[in-house]
Amino acid sequence: MKMAEEQELDLVEISPKAEPPVCKIMDYKKFLYEQKKREKMLKAKSSQITVKEIRFGPQTDEHDYEFKKKNAEKFLKEGSKLKAFVFFKGRSIIYKEQGQILLLRLAQDLEEYGKVESMPVLEGKRMIMFIAPKKKK
Protein backbone atom coordinates (compact mmCIF):
# COMPACT_ATOMS: atom_id res chain seq x y z
CA MET A 1 0.00 0.00 0.00
CA LYS A 2 2.93 2.30 0.74
CA MET A 3 4.37 1.67 -2.75
CA ALA A 4 1.01 2.51 -4.35
CA GLU A 5 0.73 5.74 -2.34
CA GLU A 6 4.29 6.75 -3.25
CA GLN A 7 3.54 6.30 -6.97
CA GLU A 8 0.13 7.98 -6.56
CA LEU A 9 -1.64 4.94 -8.07
CA ASP A 10 -4.27 2.47 -6.84
CA LEU A 11 -3.68 -0.94 -5.28
CA VAL A 12 -6.09 -3.36 -6.99
CA GLU A 13 -6.79 -6.84 -5.61
CA ILE A 14 -6.74 -9.28 -8.55
CA SER A 15 -7.20 -12.66 -6.88
CA PRO A 16 -8.57 -12.39 -3.31
CA LYS A 17 -8.85 -16.16 -2.74
CA ALA A 18 -5.17 -16.87 -3.38
CA GLU A 19 -2.74 -17.29 -0.46
CA PRO A 20 -1.43 -14.57 -0.11
CA PRO A 21 -3.94 -12.38 -2.04
CA VAL A 22 -2.61 -11.15 -5.40
CA CYS A 23 -2.60 -7.36 -5.88
CA LYS A 24 -1.44 -5.03 -8.62
CA ILE A 25 -0.47 -1.35 -8.61
CA MET A 26 -2.28 0.51 -11.43
CA ASP A 27 -4.33 3.55 -12.33
CA TYR A 28 -7.82 2.12 -11.77
CA LYS A 29 -9.72 4.84 -13.66
CA LYS A 30 -7.52 4.31 -16.71
CA PHE A 31 -8.12 0.56 -16.44
CA LEU A 32 -11.93 1.06 -16.39
CA TYR A 33 -11.72 3.45 -19.36
CA GLU A 34 -9.73 0.94 -21.44
CA GLN A 35 -12.12 -1.87 -20.48
CA LYS A 36 -15.14 0.16 -21.65
CA LYS A 37 -13.29 1.03 -24.86
CA ARG A 38 -12.58 -2.68 -25.51
CA GLU A 39 -16.23 -3.61 -24.92
CA LYS A 40 -17.37 -0.87 -27.28
CA MET A 41 -15.03 -2.16 -30.01
CA LEU A 42 -16.34 -5.71 -29.61
CA LYS A 43 -19.92 -4.46 -29.80
CA ALA A 44 -19.14 -2.51 -32.98
CA LYS A 45 -17.59 -5.57 -34.62
CA SER A 46 -20.59 -7.81 -33.89
CA SER A 47 -23.07 -7.73 -36.74
CA GLN A 48 -26.75 -7.00 -36.27
CA ILE A 49 -29.02 -9.38 -38.17
CA THR A 50 -32.03 -7.73 -39.75
CA VAL A 51 -35.10 -9.61 -40.96
CA LYS A 52 -36.82 -8.33 -44.10
CA GLU A 53 -40.33 -9.48 -45.01
CA ILE A 54 -41.89 -10.21 -48.38
CA ARG A 55 -45.62 -10.86 -48.62
CA PHE A 56 -47.36 -12.84 -51.33
CA GLY A 57 -50.97 -13.75 -52.02
CA PRO A 58 -51.87 -17.32 -53.01
CA GLN A 59 -52.55 -16.20 -56.60
CA THR A 60 -49.66 -13.78 -57.10
CA ASP A 61 -49.16 -13.29 -60.84
CA GLU A 62 -45.84 -13.67 -62.69
CA HIS A 63 -44.86 -9.98 -62.88
CA ASP A 64 -45.46 -9.37 -59.16
CA TYR A 65 -43.58 -12.56 -58.30
CA GLU A 66 -40.54 -11.48 -60.36
CA PHE A 67 -40.58 -8.00 -58.78
CA LYS A 68 -40.70 -9.42 -55.25
CA LYS A 69 -38.06 -12.01 -56.09
CA LYS A 70 -35.72 -9.21 -57.22
CA ASN A 71 -36.26 -7.41 -53.89
CA ALA A 72 -35.63 -10.64 -51.98
CA GLU A 73 -32.39 -11.12 -53.93
CA LYS A 74 -31.30 -7.60 -52.96
CA PHE A 75 -32.08 -8.23 -49.26
CA LEU A 76 -30.05 -11.46 -49.23
CA LYS A 77 -27.10 -9.76 -50.96
CA GLU A 78 -27.16 -7.07 -48.23
CA GLY A 79 -26.86 -9.83 -45.63
CA SER A 80 -30.39 -9.64 -44.21
CA LYS A 81 -32.50 -12.65 -43.34
CA LEU A 82 -35.64 -13.03 -45.42
CA LYS A 83 -39.09 -13.88 -44.10
CA ALA A 84 -41.32 -14.77 -47.04
CA PHE A 85 -44.97 -15.44 -46.36
CA VAL A 86 -48.20 -16.06 -48.20
CA PHE A 87 -51.21 -14.40 -46.58
CA PHE A 88 -54.56 -16.12 -47.07
CA LYS A 89 -57.63 -13.85 -46.91
CA GLY A 90 -61.10 -15.22 -46.27
CA ARG A 91 -61.74 -18.45 -48.15
CA SER A 92 -58.45 -18.33 -50.06
CA ILE A 93 -57.11 -20.79 -47.42
CA ILE A 94 -58.31 -23.54 -49.80
CA TYR A 95 -55.33 -22.59 -52.02
CA LYS A 96 -52.69 -23.48 -49.39
CA GLU A 97 -51.01 -25.90 -51.84
CA GLN A 98 -50.53 -22.99 -54.28
CA GLY A 99 -48.99 -20.93 -51.49
CA GLN A 100 -46.58 -23.72 -50.61
CA ILE A 101 -45.63 -24.16 -54.27
CA LEU A 102 -45.02 -20.40 -54.55
CA LEU A 103 -42.70 -20.35 -51.51
CA LEU A 104 -40.79 -23.44 -52.65
CA ARG A 105 -40.35 -21.88 -56.09
CA LEU A 106 -38.97 -18.73 -54.43
CA ALA A 107 -36.55 -20.83 -52.38
CA GLN A 108 -35.37 -22.59 -55.54
CA ASP A 109 -34.93 -19.28 -57.42
CA LEU A 110 -32.91 -17.75 -54.55
CA GLU A 111 -30.78 -20.86 -54.00
CA GLU A 112 -27.52 -19.14 -55.04
CA TYR A 113 -28.08 -16.17 -52.67
CA GLY A 114 -29.35 -17.90 -49.56
CA LYS A 115 -30.31 -21.20 -47.99
CA VAL A 116 -33.69 -22.17 -46.58
CA GLU A 117 -33.66 -21.98 -42.80
CA SER A 118 -37.17 -23.34 -42.28
CA MET A 119 -39.53 -24.90 -44.79
CA PRO A 120 -42.99 -23.37 -45.39
CA VAL A 121 -45.19 -23.76 -42.31
CA LEU A 122 -48.86 -22.76 -42.02
CA GLU A 123 -49.50 -20.57 -38.95
CA GLY A 124 -53.10 -19.40 -38.83
CA LYS A 125 -53.78 -17.54 -42.09
CA ARG A 126 -50.10 -17.24 -43.04
CA MET A 127 -47.65 -19.69 -44.56
CA ILE A 128 -44.15 -18.63 -43.48
CA MET A 129 -40.66 -19.56 -44.70
CA PHE A 130 -37.25 -18.17 -43.61
CA ILE A 131 -34.21 -17.84 -45.88
CA ALA A 132 -30.77 -16.98 -44.48
CA PRO A 133 -28.09 -15.30 -46.64
CA LYS A 134 -25.09 -17.35 -47.72
CA LYS A 135 -21.73 -16.38 -46.22
CA LYS A 136 -19.50 -14.19 -48.37
CA LYS A 137 -16.16 -15.68 -49.38
C-alpha positions in Angstrom: 0.0 0.0 0.0 2.9 2.3 0.7 4.4 1.7 -2.7 1.0 2.5 -4.3 0.7 5.7 -2.3 4.3 6.8 -3.2 3.5 6.3 -7.0 0.1 8.0 -6.6 -1.6 4.9 -8.1 -4.3 2.5 -6.8 -3.7 -0.9 -5.3 -6.1 -3.4 -7.0 -6.8 -6.8 -5.6 -6.7 -9.3 -8.6 -7.2 -12.7 -6.9 -8.6 -12.4 -3.3 -8.8 -16.2 -2.7 -5.2 -16.9 -3.4 -2.7 -17.3 -0.5 -1.4 -14.6 -0.1 -3.9 -12.4 -2.0 -2.6 -11.1 -5.4 -2.6 -7.4 -5.9 -1.4 -5.0 -8.6 -0.5 -1.4 -8.6 -2.3 0.5 -11.4 -4.3 3.6 -12.3 -7.8 2.1 -11.8 -9.7 4.8 -13.7 -7.5 4.3 -16.7 -8.1 0.6 -16.4 -11.9 1.1 -16.4 -11.7 3.4 -19.4 -9.7 0.9 -21.4 -12.1 -1.9 -20.5 -15.1 0.2 -21.7 -13.3 1.0 -24.9 -12.6 -2.7 -25.5 -16.2 -3.6 -24.9 -17.4 -0.9 -27.3 -15.0 -2.2 -30.0 -16.3 -5.7 -29.6 -19.9 -4.5 -29.8 -19.1 -2.5 -33.0 -17.6 -5.6 -34.6 -20.6 -7.8 -33.9 -23.1 -7.7 -36.7 -26.7 -7.0 -36.3 -29.0 -9.4 -38.2 -32.0 -7.7 -39.8 -35.1 -9.6 -41.0 -36.8 -8.3 -44.1 -40.3 -9.5 -45.0 -41.9 -10.2 -48.4 -45.6 -10.9 -48.6 -47.4 -12.8 -51.3 -51.0 -13.7 -52.0 -51.9 -17.3 -53.0 -52.5 -16.2 -56.6 -49.7 -13.8 -57.1 -49.2 -13.3 -60.8 -45.8 -13.7 -62.7 -44.9 -10.0 -62.9 -45.5 -9.4 -59.2 -43.6 -12.6 -58.3 -40.5 -11.5 -60.4 -40.6 -8.0 -58.8 -40.7 -9.4 -55.2 -38.1 -12.0 -56.1 -35.7 -9.2 -57.2 -36.3 -7.4 -53.9 -35.6 -10.6 -52.0 -32.4 -11.1 -53.9 -31.3 -7.6 -53.0 -32.1 -8.2 -49.3 -30.1 -11.5 -49.2 -27.1 -9.8 -51.0 -27.2 -7.1 -48.2 -26.9 -9.8 -45.6 -30.4 -9.6 -44.2 -32.5 -12.6 -43.3 -35.6 -13.0 -45.4 -39.1 -13.9 -44.1 -41.3 -14.8 -47.0 -45.0 -15.4 -46.4 -48.2 -16.1 -48.2 -51.2 -14.4 -46.6 -54.6 -16.1 -47.1 -57.6 -13.9 -46.9 -61.1 -15.2 -46.3 -61.7 -18.4 -48.1 -58.5 -18.3 -50.1 -57.1 -20.8 -47.4 -58.3 -23.5 -49.8 -55.3 -22.6 -52.0 -52.7 -23.5 -49.4 -51.0 -25.9 -51.8 -50.5 -23.0 -54.3 -49.0 -20.9 -51.5 -46.6 -23.7 -50.6 -45.6 -24.2 -54.3 -45.0 -20.4 -54.5 -42.7 -20.3 -51.5 -40.8 -23.4 -52.6 -40.4 -21.9 -56.1 -39.0 -18.7 -54.4 -36.5 -20.8 -52.4 -35.4 -22.6 -55.5 -34.9 -19.3 -57.4 -32.9 -17.8 -54.6 -30.8 -20.9 -54.0 -27.5 -19.1 -55.0 -28.1 -16.2 -52.7 -29.4 -17.9 -49.6 -30.3 -21.2 -48.0 -33.7 -22.2 -46.6 -33.7 -22.0 -42.8 -37.2 -23.3 -42.3 -39.5 -24.9 -44.8 -43.0 -23.4 -45.4 -45.2 -23.8 -42.3 -48.9 -22.8 -42.0 -49.5 -20.6 -39.0 -53.1 -19.4 -38.8 -53.8 -17.5 -42.1 -50.1 -17.2 -43.0 -47.7 -19.7 -44.6 -44.2 -18.6 -43.5 -40.7 -19.6 -44.7 -37.3 -18.2 -43.6 -34.2 -17.8 -45.9 -30.8 -17.0 -44.5 -28.1 -15.3 -46.6 -25.1 -17.3 -47.7 -21.7 -16.4 -46.2 -19.5 -14.2 -48.4 -16.2 -15.7 -49.4 
